[in-house]
Amino acid sequence: LLINWMEKNMKTKKLNFAHRIPFYYGWVIVAVGFITMGVGLNARTTFSLLFPPILDEFGWSRGTVAAAFSVGFLGYSFLAPILGILIDKFGPRFVVPAGAAVSALGFILAPLATAPWHLYLTLGLMVMGGALFFSYVAQTTFLPNWFNKRRGLAMGVAFSGVGVGSIILFPLVQYSIELDGWRFTSIIIGVSLFAILVPLNLIFQRKSPNDLGLEPDGEIEKVELDDKDEKAIKDSRIVDHDWVNTEWTLLRAIKTHRFWWLMVAFSSGLYVWYGVQVHQTRFLIDVGISTEIAALALGLVGLMGIGGQIGLGYLSDKIGREWGWTIGLLGFAATYLLLVIIPFWPSEILVILMCCFQGLIGYGFAAVFGAVPIELFEGRRYGLIMGVIGAIAGFGGALGPWVTGLVFDLTGNYQGAFLLAVFLCLLSIFAMWMAGPRKVRLVAGQAGKLK
């Protein structure tokens, strides 16, 4: 009776319930990504909350301690091509849990630190390196396989888990630090990572619908075509058939101008993302904002990011990836401009406004980040290509916290670093338009307007 009722309420009446399973399991993969990102990525981000007590305990310079994050991001970048190879070969079902275990061990060992290099190894290389295997880059290597028309929305929903987790996790972590210290808190984070992420991904995770004999977006009829040109003609979204029909390898990809413009867009985008994320809490405390409000602000950014990532992901499916990227980076530019103003007017109202621009608008570009590479370089070697893209882009993420901390150490304030970040926001927007994903493949909304 239940199946009959659901059949009658399906948009496509001629399809039976079993035929709709692909659509539902694709959203199961999104749900797994949502939880993985919510727990795992926020665990990694707690470095921003551990940062002040570590500074206070050891008395090291900000650049020295922030370098742990940067060293980790460098390791993250060097490991990214290996991630692509492992995803192509073994799939996320085993790769994601392995990364979660390494990251968890890094948090558990961090309390033993007595020298900067100990933090570089644990909170840096182990936490960040392990996080690579369940990060935005990792999810981007397989999650888009499950969707075509709804790709931006799906990526946005999965990535929005970061926002949900942040508003819950960050206040708890801050409370734990104040009550029991950063060392005990670090151990709890590690144990939680292992207990949640490892079994969840082992049970449910899959690389693509083909692993279960399914199709993306709930499609049921498999089109068996030997000629790629014939398949391309049937896809009304394709603009450049020669590009789409290319059997993309890493060597072919790096010879194209689009690959390198994408690298500029992604690298500068990650620079501005992590540059503010690591230093935000310490900066707000320095200018007179209370510790509680500063910690809440970090969580509020993540909470706002829920709407930002889902909304901008959905919007990019309608108006195009370039416009989605532009809106997101303008949100970060506004964030940094407000950070320039806040020292002169340390108002909680400005802090909240800054969180809105950063989370509600800026964080939305993550959904576009997840959708663009596969639309340019889809194919059997996509995992490796995306891994290299993530590696090169990761250098931008590594430079962001380090350069921001270095500028503070040299000048005694963050003003110069924040203005540099505004310039990089504009550079990132320009580079995405030069990469021009719209010139290869239209999004579903753009293709619909042409009909």
C-alpha positions, 0 to 999 in steps of 0.5 A: 500500500505504501509503495502504491501510494508513493507511485501515485505521488511521483512526478513521473507516473509511469515509473515504479518506486524501485526506479526512484531509488537512485535519487534517494540513495544519492541524497543518502550520500549527501547526508553522509557528507553532511555529517562527515563535514559537520563533524570532521571539518569543524574539528579541524577548524577548532585550531582557531579556538585552541590557538589562544590558550596555546599562545598563552601557555607557551608564549610563542609568537603568533606566526610560530603557532599559526604556522602549525596550520600552514604546515598542515595545509602544505602537507594537505596540498602534497597529499592531495594528488595521492588522495585522487589516486586512492579515490580512483582506485579504492573509492571513498568507502575506505579512504575517508575512514582512514583519513578520519583515523589519522586526524583523530590520532593527531588530536589525541597526541597533540597534548604531548606537545612541548615544542613548536614542531610537535604541534606542526606534526600533530595539529598540523600534518596529522590533523590537516593531512587526515582531514584532507581525506574527508574535506571539501577536496575529497567530497568533490572527487566523488559526490558530484558523480551522484548528481548532474542537474542538481549538482550545485544544490547537492554540494551546497547541502553536503557542505552546509553540514559544516555550518550546523556542526559549527554552531553546536561544536564551537561553543562546546569546545570553548566551554571545554577549554575553559573548564578542562584546558586545551589538552583534554579538549583535544583528546575528546575531539580526537575520540569523537572523530574516530567514533563517528566518522569511521563507522559511518563512512564504512557502512554507507559511503560509495564512489558513484551510482555505478557502484550500485548499478544506479544513475545520477539524479534518479535517472533510470534509463541507461543510454548505451552509446559507443560514440561520445559525439552522439552522447554529447549531442544529446546533452543540451547543456554542452557548449564545447563538444570537443572539450567535453569529448576529450579523454582528460588526463592530468597531462592534458588538463595542465596544458590548458589555460582553464586549468591554471585560471582555475588554480588562481581562482581556487588558491586565492579563494582558499587564502581569504577563507583560511586567512580570516578563519584562523585569526578571527578569534584572536583578532576579535579578542584583541580589539575588545570583544569578549572571549565568549562573543569571539567564540560565538562569532566563529560558530555564527559564521558556520551557522550562516554558512548553512544558508549560504552554501545551500542557497548559493549552490542552488543559485549557481545551478540557475544562473551559472558558476561564475556568478555564484563564485562572484557573489561568494568572493564579494562576501569575503571582500566585505568581511575583510573590509569590516575587519578593517573597520572594527578596531576603530569601532569595536561594536558587536553589531559590526561583528554580527554583520561581518559574520553574515557576510562571511557565512551567509555569502562568502561560505557559499562559494564552497558549493561552486568549488565542488561543482566546477572541476568535474564540469571541466574535467569529467572522466576516468582520471578525474580523481587524480586531476581533482587531487592535483587541483586541490594540491595547488589550491591548498598552497593558497590555504596554507599561505593565508594563515601564515602570511596574515600572522606574519604581517601582524608580527611585522606591523603589530596589526592586521590591517595590511593583511586584511587589505591584501585579502580584499585584493585577492578576492577580486583576483579570484573573481577575475580568474573564475570568469577567465576559466569560463566553465559556462563556455564548456557546459551550461548549468541546468538553469541556463540550458533551460532558458535556451529551450 
